[in-house]
Amino acid sequence: MRKISNAVLGVVNLLTLLLSLPVIAVALWLTFRSAALSECGRFLLLPLLAVGAALFVTSLLGLVGSFFRVSGFLWTYLAVLSLVILAVLAFAVMALAVTNRSVGRALSGKGYEEYRLGHYSLWLQRRVHEWKNWKVISSCLKEGKVCRRGSIFAGIMAGLFFRRNLTPIQSGCCKPPKYCKFKNTNATSTIPDSATASSSPDCLAWSNNLHQLCYSCSSCKAGVVAVLRRGWKKLTIANLILLILVIIMSSLTCCALRNNRRRRHVTGAHP
């Protein structure tokens, strides 16, 4: 283990370094054309560049430290790995805290559930409800054309969206809530039924304009939170795998540091 630790550590970091190059290249390319990017694209630009740069610098530290036996670089590399371990553990605790509440109300005879923002943790509610965050999220939803995909678009055009199997985002953003009791006037528009319509803010926010629909509704934000919650649970599994890999890399780094120390002792004893 001690003899091969430097080589394995170097190879892994070389691969990670090569992986970071296309990430940085894409981020730089997007930077030069940032004026043409949407709100969604500009939001994704900085995290992409940060991830690429972090991978590059960290991999370079591990690569130089292992191949050239520079202990200072290896100690720095080990410190970075320790921070990653702490960050992963903190994220796992946070994910458990913010995803422990969820209630999607299934409607009898319907192919979807309706979601309420108050059914989720306050932290998630505040992050999504904040205006500047929602501005970016709604931009991404519109750019991704979530309400214009296949059957959901056909359902909106025909007024049949209540019969479709909808994702949480489509359920919250692409149609008025069921309790609004809207009625179809033609194939492309709905209006409140004056006798039974609700005066809920979401009902008032609904628009027949395909670029607006219910993107400003609380139900849309609740649908996004529902998807985020599911995504965070999956990400927790990915973080567990990452944690195992980082612990292995930390062990290899410790072995490499011992190798360097032993090599210095041998060199000092036999000049």
BAMAR-930407 format. One record per atom (N, C-alpha, C): residue number from 1; residue in three letters; atom name; x, y, z. Coordinates in steps of 0.1 Angstrom, whole numbers, plus 2048, in hexadecimal, padded with zeros to 3 digits. Example, Ala and Ser with C-alpha at 12.3 -4.5 7.8 and 13.67 -1.06 7.14 Angstrom:
<pts>
num,residuo,atomo,east,north,up
1,ALA,N,884,7C7,84E
1,ALA,CA,87B,7D3,84E
1,ALA,C,884,7DF,84E
2,SER,N,880,7EA,847
2,SER,CA,889,7F5,847
2,SER,C,881,800,84F
</pts>
This chain:
<pts>
num,residuo,atomo,east,north,up
1,MET,N,808,7F4,800
1,MET,CA,800,800,800
1,MET,C,809,80D,800
2,ARG,N,813,80D,808
2,ARG,CA,81C,818,80A
2,ARG,C,823,81B,7FD
3,LYS,N,827,810,7F6
3,LYS,CA,82F,811,7EA
3,LYS,C,827,817,7DE
4,ILE,N,81B,813,7DD
4,ILE,CA,813,818,7D2
4,ILE,C,80A,824,7D5
5,SER,N,809,828,7E1
5,SER,CA,800,833,7E5
5,SER,C,803,840,7DD
6,ASN,N,810,843,7DB
6,ASN,CA,813,84F,7D4
6,ASN,C,80F,84E,7C5
7,ALA,N,811,842,7BF
7,ALA,CA,80E,840,7B1
7,ALA,C,7FE,841,7AF
8,VAL,N,7F7,83A,7B8
8,VAL,CA,7E8,83A,7B7
8,VAL,C,7E3,848,7B9
9,LEU,N,7E8,84F,7C3
9,LEU,CA,7E3,85D,7C6
9,LEU,C,7E6,866,7BA
10,GLY,N,7F2,864,7B4
10,GLY,CA,7F6,86C,7A8
10,GLY,C,7ED,86A,79C
11,VAL,N,7EA,85D,79A
11,VAL,CA,7E1,859,78E
11,VAL,C,7D3,85F,790
12,VAL,N,7CE,85D,79C
12,VAL,CA,7C0,861,79E
12,VAL,C,7BF,871,79D
13,ASN,N,7C9,878,7A2
13,ASN,CA,7C9,886,7A1
13,ASN,C,7CB,88B,792
14,LEU,N,7D3,883,78B
14,LEU,CA,7D5,887,77D
14,LEU,C,7C8,885,775
15,LEU,N,7C0,87B,778
15,LEU,CA,7B3,879,771
15,LEU,C,7AA,884,775
16,THR,N,7AA,888,782
16,THR,CA,7A1,893,787
16,THR,C,7A5,8A0,780
17,LEU,N,7B2,8A2,77F
17,LEU,CA,7B7,8AE,779
17,LEU,C,7B2,8AF,76A
18,LEU,N,7B3,8A4,763
18,LEU,CA,7AF,8A4,755
18,LEU,C,7A0,8A6,754
19,LEU,N,798,8A1,75E
19,LEU,CA,78A,8A3,75E
19,LEU,C,786,8B1,761
20,SER,N,78E,8B9,768
20,SER,CA,78B,8C7,76B
20,SER,C,78D,8D0,75F
21,LEU,N,796,8CC,756
21,LEU,CA,799,8D5,74B
21,LEU,C,78D,8D8,742
22,PRO,N,785,8CD,73E
22,PRO,CA,779,8D1,736
22,PRO,C,76E,8D8,73D
23,VAL,N,76E,8D6,74B
23,VAL,CA,764,8DE,753
23,VAL,C,768,8ED,753
24,ILE,N,775,8EF,755
24,ILE,CA,77A,8FD,754
24,ILE,C,778,903,746
25,ALA,N,77B,8FB,73C
25,ALA,CA,779,900,72E
25,ALA,C,76B,904,72B
26,VAL,N,761,8FC,72F
26,VAL,CA,753,8FF,72D
26,VAL,C,74F,90C,735
27,ALA,N,754,90D,741
27,ALA,CA,751,919,749
27,ALA,C,757,925,743
28,LEU,N,763,925,73E
28,LEU,CA,769,931,738
28,LEU,C,762,934,72B
29,TRP,N,75E,92A,723
29,TRP,CA,757,92D,717
29,TRP,C,74A,934,71A
30,LEU,N,743,92F,724
30,LEU,CA,736,936,728
30,LEU,C,739,944,72D
31,THR,N,744,946,733
31,THR,CA,747,953,739
31,THR,C,748,95D,72D
32,PHE,N,74F,959,722
32,PHE,CA,751,962,717
32,PHE,C,744,966,710
33,ARG,N,73A,95D,711
33,ARG,CA,72D,960,70B
33,ARG,C,722,962,715
34,SER,N,726,967,721
34,SER,CA,71D,969,72C
34,SER,C,711,973,729
35,ALA,N,715,97C,720
35,ALA,CA,70A,986,71C
35,ALA,C,6FE,97F,715
36,ALA,N,701,974,70F
36,ALA,CA,6F6,96D,707
36,ALA,C,6EF,963,710
37,LEU,N,6F4,961,71C
37,LEU,CA,6EF,956,725
37,LEU,C,6E2,95B,72C
38,SER,N,6D9,952,72E
38,SER,CA,6CD,955,736
38,SER,C,6D0,957,745
39,GLU,N,6C7,95B,74D
39,GLU,CA,6C8,95B,75B
39,GLU,C,6CD,94E,761
40,CYS,N,6C7,943,75B
40,CYS,CA,6CA,936,760
40,CYS,C,6D8,932,75D
41,GLY,N,6DD,935,750
41,GLY,CA,6EA,932,74C
41,GLY,C,6F5,93A,755
42,ARG,N,6F2,946,758
42,ARG,CA,6FC,94E,760
42,ARG,C,6FC,949,76E
43,PHE,N,6F1,944,773
43,PHE,CA,6F1,93E,780
43,PHE,C,6FA,932,781
44,LEU,N,6FA,92A,777
44,LEU,CA,702,91D,777
44,LEU,C,710,91F,774
45,LEU,N,714,92B,76E
45,LEU,CA,721,92E,76A
45,LEU,C,72B,92E,775
46,LEU,N,729,935,780
46,LEU,CA,732,936,78B
46,LEU,C,735,929,792
47,PRO,N,72A,921,796
47,PRO,CA,72D,914,79C
47,PRO,C,735,90B,793
48,LEU,N,733,90B,786
48,LEU,CA,73A,903,77C
48,LEU,C,749,906,77C
49,LEU,N,74C,913,77C
49,LEU,CA,759,918,77C
49,LEU,C,760,915,789
50,ALA,N,759,916,794
50,ALA,CA,75E,914,7A2
50,ALA,C,762,905,7A3
51,VAL,N,759,8FC,79F
51,VAL,CA,75B,8EE,7A0
51,VAL,C,768,8EA,797
52,GLY,N,768,8EF,78B
52,GLY,CA,774,8EC,783
52,GLY,C,781,8F1,789
53,ALA,N,781,8FD,78E
53,ALA,CA,78D,903,794
53,ALA,C,791,8FB,7A0
54,ALA,N,787,8F7,7A9
54,ALA,CA,78A,8F0,7B5
54,ALA,C,790,8E2,7B2
55,LEU,N,78A,8DB,7A8
55,LEU,CA,790,8CE,7A4
55,LEU,C,79E,8D0,79E
56,PHE,N,7A0,8DA,796
56,PHE,CA,7AE,8DC,790
56,PHE,C,7B8,8DE,79B
57,VAL,N,7B6,8E8,7A4
57,VAL,CA,7C0,8EB,7AE
57,VAL,C,7C2,8E0,7B8
58,THR,N,7B7,8D9,7BC
58,THR,CA,7B9,8CE,7C6
58,THR,C,7C0,8C3,7BF
59,SER,N,7BD,8BF,7B3
59,SER,CA,7C3,8B4,7AC
59,SER,C,7D2,8B8,7A9
60,LEU,N,7D5,8C4,7A6
60,LEU,CA,7E3,8C8,7A4
60,LEU,C,7EB,8C7,7B1
61,LEU,N,7E5,8CA,7BC
61,LEU,CA,7EC,8C8,7C9
61,LEU,C,7EF,8BA,7CB
62,GLY,N,7E5,8B1,7C9
62,GLY,CA,7E8,8A3,7CB
62,GLY,C,7F1,89D,7C1
63,LEU,N,7F1,8A1,7B5
63,LEU,CA,7F9,89C,7AA
63,LEU,C,808,8A0,7AD
64,VAL,N,80B,8AC,7AF
64,VAL,CA,818,8B1,7B2
64,VAL,C,81E,8AB,7BF
65,GLY,N,815,8AA,7C9
65,GLY,CA,819,8A5,7D6
65,GLY,C,81D,896,7D6
66,SER,N,815,88E,7CE
66,SER,CA,818,880,7CD
66,SER,C,823,87C,7C3
67,PHE,N,823,882,7B8
67,PHE,CA,82E,87F,7AE
67,PHE,C,83B,884,7B2
68,PHE,N,83C,891,7B7
68,PHE,CA,849,897,7BA
68,PHE,C,84B,896,7C9
69,ARG,N,843,88F,7D1
69,ARG,CA,845,88D,7DF
69,ARG,C,847,89A,7E7
70,VAL,N,83E,8A4,7E4
70,VAL,CA,83F,8B1,7EB
70,VAL,C,835,8B0,7F6
71,SER,N,83A,8AE,802
71,SER,CA,831,8AC,80E
71,SER,C,828,8B8,811
72,GLY,N,82D,8C4,80E
72,GLY,CA,825,8D0,811
72,GLY,C,818,8D0,808
73,PHE,N,819,8CC,7FC
73,PHE,CA,80E,8CB,7F3
73,PHE,C,804,8C0,7F8
74,LEU,N,80A,8B5,7FD
74,LEU,CA,802,8AA,801
74,LEU,C,7FA,8AE,80E
75,TRP,N,801,8B6,817
75,TRP,CA,7FA,8BA,823
75,TRP,C,7EE,8C4,820
76,THR,N,7F1,8CC,816
76,THR,CA,7E6,8D5,812
76,THR,C,7DB,8CD,80B
77,TYR,N,7DE,8C4,803
77,TYR,CA,7D4,8BB,7FD
77,TYR,C,7CC,8B3,807
78,LEU,N,7D3,8AE,811
78,LEU,CA,7CC,8A7,81C
78,LEU,C,7C2,8B1,824
79,ALA,N,7C7,8BD,826
79,ALA,CA,7BE,8C7,82C
79,ALA,C,7B1,8CA,824
80,VAL,N,7B3,8CB,817
80,VAL,CA,7A8,8CD,80E
80,VAL,C,79E,8C1,80F
81,LEU,N,7A4,8B5,80F
81,LEU,CA,79B,8A9,810
81,LEU,C,794,8A8,81D
82,SER,N,79A,8AD,828
82,SER,CA,794,8AD,835
82,SER,C,788,8B7,834
83,LEU,N,78A,8C2,82E
83,LEU,CA,77F,8CC,82C
83,LEU,C,773,8C6,824
84,VAL,N,777,8BE,81A
84,VAL,CA,76C,8B8,812
84,VAL,C,764,8AE,81A
85,ILE,N,76B,8A6,823
85,ILE,CA,764,89D,82C
85,ILE,C,75B,8A4,835
86,LEU,N,75F,8AF,83B
86,LEU,CA,757,8B7,844
86,LEU,C,74B,8BC,83C
87,ALA,N,74D,8C1,830
87,ALA,CA,742,8C7,828
87,ALA,C,738,8BD,825
88,VAL,N,73C,8B1,821
88,VAL,CA,733,8A6,81D
88,VAL,C,72B,8A2,829
89,LEU,N,731,8A1,835
89,LEU,CA,72A,89D,841
89,LEU,C,720,8A8,845
90,ALA,N,724,8B5,843
90,ALA,CA,71B,8C0,846
90,ALA,C,70F,8C0,83D
91,PHE,N,711,8BD,830
91,PHE,CA,707,8BC,826
91,PHE,C,6FD,8B1,829
92,ALA,N,702,8A6,82E
92,ALA,CA,6FA,89A,831
92,ALA,C,6F0,89E,83D
93,VAL,N,6F6,8A4,847
93,VAL,CA,6ED,8A9,852
93,VAL,C,6E3,8B3,84E
94,MET,N,6E7,8BC,846
94,MET,CA,6DE,8C7,841
94,MET,C,6D3,8C0,838
95,ALA,N,6D7,8B7,830
95,ALA,CA,6CD,8B0,827
95,ALA,C,6C2,8A9,82F
96,LEU,N,6C6,8A3,83A
96,LEU,CA,6BD,89C,842
96,LEU,C,6B3,8A6,849
97,ALA,N,6B9,8B1,84D
97,ALA,CA,6B1,8BB,854
97,ALA,C,6A7,8C2,84B
98,VAL,N,6AA,8C4,83E
98,VAL,CA,6A1,8CC,835
98,VAL,C,698,8C3,82D
99,THR,N,69A,8B6,82D
99,THR,CA,692,8AD,825
99,THR,C,689,8A4,82D
100,ASN,N,688,8A7,83A
100,ASN,CA,680,89D,842
100,ASN,C,671,8A0,842
101,ARG,N,66D,8AB,83B
101,ARG,CA,65F,8AD,83A
101,ARG,C,65A,8AE,82B
102,SER,N,650,8A7,828
102,SER,CA,64A,8A8,81B
102,SER,C,63C,8A2,81B
103,VAL,N,633,8A9,815
103,VAL,CA,626,8A4,813
103,VAL,C,621,8A8,805
104,GLY,N,61F,89E,7FC
104,GLY,CA,61A,8A1,7EF
104,GLY,C,60B,89B,7F0
105,ARG,N,601,8A4,7ED
105,ARG,CA,5F4,89F,7EF
105,ARG,C,5EF,899,7E2
106,ALA,N,5ED,88C,7E2
106,ALA,CA,5E8,885,7D6
106,ALA,C,5D9,887,7D4
107,LEU,N,5D6,88A,7C8
107,LEU,CA,5C8,88D,7C5
107,LEU,C,5C1,880,7BE
108,SER,N,5B6,87C,7C3
108,SER,CA,5AF,870,7BF
108,SER,C,5AC,871,7B0
109,GLY,N,5B0,867,7A8
109,GLY,CA,5AD,866,79A
109,GLY,C,5B6,86F,792
110,LYS,N,5C0,875,798
110,LYS,CA,5C9,87E,790
110,LYS,C,5D7,877,78F
111,GLY,N,5DF,87B,785
111,GLY,CA,5EC,875,783
111,GLY,C,5F7,87D,789
112,TYR,N,5F4,885,794
112,TYR,CA,5FE,88D,799
112,TYR,C,5FB,890,7A8
113,GLU,N,604,897,7AF
113,GLU,CA,602,89C,7BC
113,GLU,C,603,8AB,7BC
114,GLU,N,5FC,8B2,7C5
114,GLU,CA,5FE,8C0,7C6
114,GLU,C,606,8C3,7D3
115,TYR,N,60F,8CD,7D2
115,TYR,CA,618,8D0,7DC
115,TYR,C,616,8DD,7E2
116,ARG,N,619,8DF,7EF
116,ARG,CA,617,8EB,7F6
116,ARG,C,625,8EF,7FC
117,LEU,N,629,8FC,7FA
117,LEU,CA,636,900,7FF
117,LEU,C,638,8FE,80E
118,GLY,N,62D,900,816
118,GLY,CA,62D,8FE,824
118,GLY,C,630,8F0,829
119,HIS,N,630,8E6,820
119,HIS,CA,632,8D9,824
119,HIS,C,641,8D5,825
120,TYR,N,649,8DF,822
120,TYR,CA,658,8DC,822
120,TYR,C,65F,8E4,82D
121,SER,N,66C,8E1,82F
121,SER,CA,673,8E8,83A
121,SER,C,674,8F7,837
122,LEU,N,675,8FF,841
122,LEU,CA,675,90D,840
122,LEU,C,682,912,838
123,TRP,N,68D,90A,83A
123,TRP,CA,699,90E,833
123,TRP,C,697,90D,824
124,LEU,N,692,902,81F
124,LEU,CA,68F,901,811
124,LEU,C,685,90B,80C
125,GLN,N,67B,90D,814
125,GLN,CA,671,917,810
125,GLN,C,677,925,80E
126,ARG,N,67F,929,817
126,ARG,CA,685,936,816
126,ARG,C,68F,937,80A
127,ARG,N,697,92D,808
127,ARG,CA,6A0,92D,7FD
127,ARG,C,699,92F,7EF
128,VAL,N,68E,927,7EE
128,VAL,CA,687,927,7E1
128,VAL,C,67E,934,7E0
129,HIS,N,679,938,7EB
129,HIS,CA,66F,944,7EB
129,HIS,C,677,951,7E9
130,GLU,N,683,952,7EC
130,GLU,CA,68B,95E,7EB
130,GLU,C,68B,963,7DC
131,TRP,N,688,96F,7DA
131,TRP,CA,685,974,7CC
131,TRP,C,691,972,7C3
132,LYS,N,69D,975,7C7
132,LYS,CA,6A8,974,7BD
132,LYS,C,6AB,965,7BA
133,ASN,N,6A8,95C,7C4
133,ASN,CA,6AA,94E,7C1
133,ASN,C,69F,949,7B7
134,TRP,N,693,94D,7BA
134,TRP,CA,687,948,7B2
134,TRP,C,688,94E,7A4
135,LYS,N,68E,95A,7A2
135,LYS,CA,690,960,795
135,LYS,C,699,957,78C
136,VAL,N,6A3,951,792
136,VAL,CA,6AC,948,78B
136,VAL,C,6A5,93B,788
137,ILE,N,69F,935,793
137,ILE,CA,698,928,791
137,ILE,C,68D,929,786
138,SER,N,685,933,787
138,SER,CA,67A,934,77D
138,SER,C,680,936,76F
139,SER,N,68B,93D,76E
139,SER,CA,692,93F,761
139,SER,C,696,931,75C
140,CYS,N,69C,929,764
140,CYS,CA,6A0,91B,760
140,CYS,C,694,913,75C
141,LEU,N,689,914,763
141,LEU,CA,67D,90C,760
141,LEU,C,678,910,752
142,LYS,N,677,91D,750
142,LYS,CA,672,921,743
142,LYS,C,67C,91E,738
143,GLU,N,689,91F,73A
143,GLU,CA,692,91B,730
143,GLU,C,692,90C,72D
144,GLY,N,68F,904,738
144,GLY,CA,68E,8F6,736
144,GLY,C,681,8F1,730
145,LYS,N,678,8FB,72F
145,LYS,CA,66B,8F8,729
145,LYS,C,664,8EC,72F
146,VAL,N,663,8EC,73D
146,VAL,CA,65D,8E1,744
146,VAL,C,64F,8E0,741
147,CYS,N,648,8EA,73D
147,CYS,CA,63A,8EA,73A
147,CYS,C,637,8E8,72B
148,ARG,N,641,8E6,724
148,ARG,CA,63F,8E4,715
148,ARG,C,644,8D6,711
149,ARG,N,645,8CD,71A
149,ARG,CA,64B,8C0,716
149,ARG,C,63F,8B6,714
150,GLY,N,63F,8B1,708
150,GLY,CA,636,8A6,704
150,GLY,C,628,8A7,709
151,SER,N,624,89D,711
151,SER,CA,616,89C,715
151,SER,C,611,8A8,71E
152,ILE,N,61A,8AE,726
152,ILE,CA,616,8B9,72F
152,ILE,C,612,8C5,726
153,PHE,N,619,8C7,71B
153,PHE,CA,616,8D2,712
153,PHE,C,609,8D0,70B
154,ALA,N,607,8C3,707
154,ALA,CA,5FB,8C0,700
154,ALA,C,5EF,8C1,70A
155,GLY,N,5F2,8BD,717
155,GLY,CA,5E7,8BE,721
155,GLY,C,5E3,8CD,724
156,ILE,N,5ED,8D6,724
156,ILE,CA,5EA,8E4,726
156,ILE,C,5E2,8E9,71A
157,MET,N,5E6,8E6,70E
157,MET,CA,5DF,8EB,703
157,MET,C,5D1,8E6,702
158,ALA,N,5CF,8DA,707
158,ALA,CA,5C1,8D4,706
158,ALA,C,5BA,8D5,713
159,GLY,N,5C0,8DB,71D
159,GLY,CA,5B9,8DD,72A
159,GLY,C,5B7,8D0,731
160,LEU,N,5C0,8C6,72E
160,LEU,CA,5BF,8B9,734
160,LEU,C,5CA,8B6,73E
161,PHE,N,5D1,8C1,743
161,PHE,CA,5DD,8BE,74C
161,PHE,C,5D9,8B7,759
162,PHE,N,5CC,8B8,75D
162,PHE,CA,5C9,8B1,769
162,PHE,C,5C9,8A2,768
163,ARG,N,5CA,89D,75C
163,ARG,CA,5C9,88E,75A
163,ARG,C,5D7,889,757
164,ARG,N,5E1,891,757
164,ARG,CA,5EF,88D,753
164,ARG,C,5F7,889,760
165,ASN,N,601,880,75D
165,ASN,CA,60B,87D,767
165,ASN,C,615,888,767
166,LEU,N,615,890,772
166,LEU,CA,61E,89B,772
166,LEU,C,629,89A,77C
167,THR,N,635,8A0,779
167,THR,CA,63F,8A1,783
167,THR,C,63B,8AC,78D
168,PRO,N,642,8AC,799
168,PRO,CA,63E,8B7,7A2
168,PRO,C,63F,8C5,79D
169,ILE,N,649,8C8,794
169,ILE,CA,64B,8D5,78F
169,ILE,C,640,8D8,785
170,GLN,N,63C,8CE,77C
170,GLN,CA,631,8D0,773
170,GLN,C,624,8D2,77A
171,SER,N,622,8CA,785
171,SER,CA,616,8CB,78D
171,SER,C,614,8D9,793
172,GLY,N,620,8DF,797
172,GLY,CA,61F,8EC,79E
172,GLY,C,620,8F8,795
173,CYS,N,627,8F6,78A
173,CYS,CA,62A,902,781
173,CYS,C,622,903,774
174,CYS,N,61D,8F8,770
174,CYS,CA,617,8F7,762
174,CYS,C,608,8F8,762
175,LYS,N,601,8F8,76E
175,LYS,CA,5F3,8F8,76E
175,LYS,C,5EE,8FF,77B
176,PRO,N,5E2,904,77B
176,PRO,CA,5DD,90A,788
176,PRO,C,5DA,8FF,792
177,PRO,N,5DB,902,79F
177,PRO,CA,5D8,8F7,7A8
177,PRO,C,5C9,8F3,7A7
178,LYS,N,5C7,8E7,7AA
178,LYS,CA,5B9,8E1,7A8
178,LYS,C,5AF,8E9,7B0
179,TYR,N,5B3,8EE,7BC
179,TYR,CA,5A9,8F5,7C5
179,TYR,C,5A5,902,7BF
180,CYS,N,5AC,907,7B4
180,CYS,CA,5A7,914,7AE
180,CYS,C,59A,912,7A6
181,LYS,N,597,905,7A3
181,LYS,CA,58B,902,79C
181,LYS,C,589,90A,78F
182,PHE,N,594,90B,787
182,PHE,CA,593,912,77A
182,PHE,C,58B,90A,770
183,LYS,N,585,910,766
183,LYS,CA,57F,909,75B
183,LYS,C,585,90D,74E
184,ASN,N,585,904,744
184,ASN,CA,58A,907,737
184,ASN,C,580,90F,72F
185,THR,N,586,919,728
185,THR,CA,57D,921,71F
185,THR,C,57F,91D,711
186,ASN,N,58C,918,70E
186,ASN,CA,58F,912,701
186,ASN,C,59B,909,703
187,ALA,N,5A1,906,6F8
187,ALA,CA,5AC,8FC,6F8
187,ALA,C,5B9,901,6FF
188,THR,N,5BA,90F,701
188,THR,CA,5C6,914,706
188,THR,C,5C5,91D,712
189,SER,N,5B9,91F,717
189,SER,CA,5B8,928,723
189,SER,C,5AE,923,72D
190,THR,N,5B0,927,739
190,THR,CA,5A7,924,744
190,THR,C,5A3,931,74B
191,ILE,N,597,931,751
191,ILE,CA,593,93D,759
191,ILE,C,58D,938,766
192,PRO,N,58C,940,770
192,PRO,CA,586,93C,77D
192,PRO,C,577,93A,77B
193,ASP,N,572,92F,782
193,ASP,CA,564,92D,782
193,ASP,C,55F,937,78D
194,SER,N,557,941,789
194,SER,CA,553,94B,793
194,SER,C,54C,946,79F
195,ALA,N,545,93B,79D
195,ALA,CA,53E,935,7A9
195,ALA,C,546,92E,7B3
196,THR,N,551,928,7AF
196,THR,CA,559,920,7B8
196,THR,C,567,923,7B8
197,ALA,N,56C,92D,7B0
197,ALA,CA,57A,930,7B0
197,ALA,C,580,935,7BD
198,SER,N,58D,931,7BF
198,SER,CA,593,935,7CB
198,SER,C,59B,943,7C9
199,SER,N,59C,94A,7D3
199,SER,CA,5A4,957,7D2
199,SER,C,5B2,955,7D8
200,SER,N,5B7,949,7D8
200,SER,CA,5C4,946,7DC
200,SER,C,5CE,94E,7D4
201,PRO,N,5DA,952,7D9
201,PRO,CA,5E4,959,7D1
201,PRO,C,5E8,951,7C5
202,ASP,N,5E9,944,7C7
202,ASP,CA,5ED,93B,7BB
202,ASP,C,5E3,93C,7B0
203,CYS,N,5D6,93C,7B4
203,CYS,CA,5CC,93D,7A9
203,CYS,C,5CC,94A,7A2
204,LEU,N,5D0,955,7AA
204,LEU,CA,5D1,962,7A4
204,LEU,C,5DD,964,79B
205,ALA,N,5E8,95C,79F
205,ALA,CA,5F4,95D,797
205,ALA,C,5F4,955,78A
206,TRP,N,5EB,94C,789
206,TRP,CA,5EA,943,77D
206,TRP,C,5E8,94C,770
207,SER,N,5EF,949,765
207,SER,CA,5EE,950,759
207,SER,C,5ED,946,74E
208,ASN,N,5E4,948,744
208,ASN,CA,5E3,940,738
208,ASN,C,5EF,941,72E
209,ASN,N,5F7,94B,731
209,ASN,CA,603,94E,729
209,ASN,C,60D,942,72B
210,LEU,N,611,93B,721
210,LEU,CA,61A,930,722
210,LEU,C,628,933,728
211,HIS,N,62B,940,727
211,HIS,CA,638,945,72D
211,HIS,C,637,948,73C
212,GLN,N,62B,948,741
212,GLN,CA,628,94C,74F
212,GLN,C,622,940,757
213,LEU,N,616,93B,752
213,LEU,CA,60F,930,759
213,LEU,C,60F,933,768
214,CYS,N,614,929,76F
214,CYS,CA,614,92B,77E
214,CYS,C,622,92C,784
215,TYR,N,62C,931,77B
215,TYR,CA,63A,932,780
215,TYR,C,63C,93B,78C
216,SER,N,632,944,78F
216,SER,CA,633,94D,79A
216,SER,C,62B,948,7A6
217,CYS,N,625,93C,7A5
217,CYS,CA,61D,936,7AF
217,CYS,C,625,92F,7BA
218,SER,N,620,92F,7C6
218,SER,CA,626,928,7D1
218,SER,C,626,919,7CE
219,SER,N,61C,914,7C7
219,SER,CA,61C,906,7C3
219,SER,C,628,902,7BB
220,CYS,N,62C,90B,7B2
220,CYS,CA,638,909,7A9
220,CYS,C,644,908,7B2
221,LYS,N,645,911,7BC
221,LYS,CA,651,911,7C5
221,LYS,C,651,904,7CD
222,ALA,N,645,8FF,7D1
222,ALA,CA,644,8F3,7D8
222,ALA,C,648,8E7,7D0
223,GLY,N,644,8E7,7C3
223,GLY,CA,649,8DC,7BA
223,GLY,C,658,8DC,7B8
224,VAL,N,65E,8E8,7B7
224,VAL,CA,66D,8E8,7B6
224,VAL,C,673,8E3,7C3
225,VAL,N,66D,8E7,7CF
225,VAL,CA,673,8E2,7DB
225,VAL,C,671,8D3,7DC
226,ALA,N,666,8CD,7D7
226,ALA,CA,664,8BF,7D7
226,ALA,C,66F,8B8,7CF
227,VAL,N,672,8BD,7C4
227,VAL,CA,67D,8B8,7BB
227,VAL,C,68A,8B9,7C2
228,LEU,N,68D,8C5,7C8
228,LEU,CA,699,8C7,7CF
228,LEU,C,69B,8BD,7DA
229,ARG,N,690,8BA,7E2
229,ARG,CA,691,8B1,7ED
229,ARG,C,695,8A3,7E8
230,ARG,N,68E,89F,7DD
230,ARG,CA,692,892,7D7
230,ARG,C,6A0,891,7D3
231,GLY,N,6A4,89C,7CC
231,GLY,CA,6B2,89D,7C7
231,GLY,C,6BC,89D,7D2
232,TRP,N,6B9,8A4,7DE
232,TRP,CA,6C2,8A4,7E9
232,TRP,C,6C4,896,7EF
233,LYS,N,6B9,88E,7EF
233,LYS,CA,6BA,880,7F4
233,LYS,C,6C4,878,7EB
234,LYS,N,6C2,87A,7DE
234,LYS,CA,6CB,872,7D5
234,LYS,C,6D9,878,7D6
235,LEU,N,6DB,885,7D8
235,LEU,CA,6E8,88B,7DA
235,LEU,C,6EF,886,7E7
236,THR,N,6E7,883,7F1
236,THR,CA,6ED,87E,7FD
236,THR,C,6F3,870,7FB
237,ILE,N,6EE,868,7F2
237,ILE,CA,6F4,85B,7EF
237,ILE,C,701,85D,7E7
238,ALA,N,701,867,7DE
238,ALA,CA,70D,86A,7D6
238,ALA,C,717,870,7E0
239,ASN,N,713,877,7EA
239,ASN,CA,71D,87D,7F3
239,ASN,C,723,872,7FC
240,LEU,N,71B,868,7FF
240,LEU,CA,721,85C,806
240,LEU,C,72C,855,7FF
241,ILE,N,72A,854,7F2
241,ILE,CA,734,84E,7E9
241,ILE,C,740,857,7E8
242,LEU,N,73E,864,7E7
242,LEU,CA,749,86D,7E7
242,LEU,C,750,86D,7F4
243,LEU,N,749,86C,7FF
243,LEU,CA,750,86B,80C
243,LEU,C,759,85F,80D
244,ILE,N,755,854,808
244,ILE,CA,75D,848,808
244,ILE,C,76A,84A,7FF
245,LEU,N,768,850,7F4
245,LEU,CA,773,852,7EB
245,LEU,C,77D,85C,7F1
246,VAL,N,778,866,7F7
246,VAL,CA,781,870,7FD
246,VAL,C,789,86A,809
247,ILE,N,782,862,811
247,ILE,CA,789,85B,81C
247,ILE,C,794,852,816
248,ILE,N,792,84B,80B
248,ILE,CA,79C,843,805
248,ILE,C,7A8,84C,800
249,MET,N,7A4,857,7FA
249,MET,CA,7AF,860,7F5
249,MET,C,7B7,866,801
250,SER,N,7B0,868,80C
250,SER,CA,7B7,86D,818
250,SER,C,7C0,863,81D
251,SER,N,7BC,856,81D
251,SER,CA,7C5,84B,822
251,SER,C,7D1,84A,819
252,LEU,N,7CF,84B,80C
252,LEU,CA,7DA,84B,802
252,LEU,C,7E4,856,805
253,THR,N,7DE,862,808
253,THR,CA,7E7,86E,80A
253,THR,C,7EF,86C,817
254,CYS,N,7E9,866,821
254,CYS,CA,7F1,864,82D
254,CYS,C,7FC,85A,82B
255,CYS,N,7F9,84F,823
255,CYS,CA,804,846,81F
255,CYS,C,80F,84C,817
256,ALA,N,80B,855,80E
256,ALA,CA,815,85C,806
256,ALA,C,81E,865,80F
257,LEU,N,818,86C,819
257,LEU,CA,81F,874,822
257,LEU,C,829,86C,82A
258,ARG,N,825,860,82F
258,ARG,CA,82E,857,836
258,ARG,C,839,853,82D
259,ASN,N,836,850,820
259,ASN,CA,841,84C,817
259,ASN,C,84B,857,815
260,ASN,N,846,863,814
260,ASN,CA,84F,86F,813
260,ASN,C,858,870,81F
261,ARG,N,852,86F,82B
261,ARG,CA,85A,870,837
261,ARG,C,864,865,838
262,ARG,N,860,859,835
262,ARG,CA,869,84D,835
262,ARG,C,875,84F,82B
263,ARG,N,871,855,81F
263,ARG,CA,87B,857,815
263,ARG,C,886,861,81A
264,ARG,N,881,86C,821
264,ARG,CA,88A,876,826
264,ARG,C,893,870,830
265,HIS,N,88E,867,839
265,HIS,CA,896,861,843
265,HIS,C,8A1,858,83D
266,VAL,N,89D,850,833
266,VAL,CA,8A6,848,82C
266,VAL,C,8B1,850,825
267,THR,N,8AD,85A,81E
267,THR,CA,8B7,863,817
267,THR,C,8C0,86A,821
268,GLY,N,8BB,86E,82D
268,GLY,CA,8C3,874,837
268,GLY,C,8CD,86B,83D
269,ALA,N,8C9,85E,83E
269,ALA,CA,8D2,854,844
269,ALA,C,8DC,84F,83B
270,HIS,N,8D9,850,82D
270,HIS,CA,8E3,84B,823
270,HIS,C,8E5,856,819
271,PRO,N,8EC,860,81C
271,PRO,CA,8EE,86B,813
271,PRO,C,8F6,867,806
</pts>
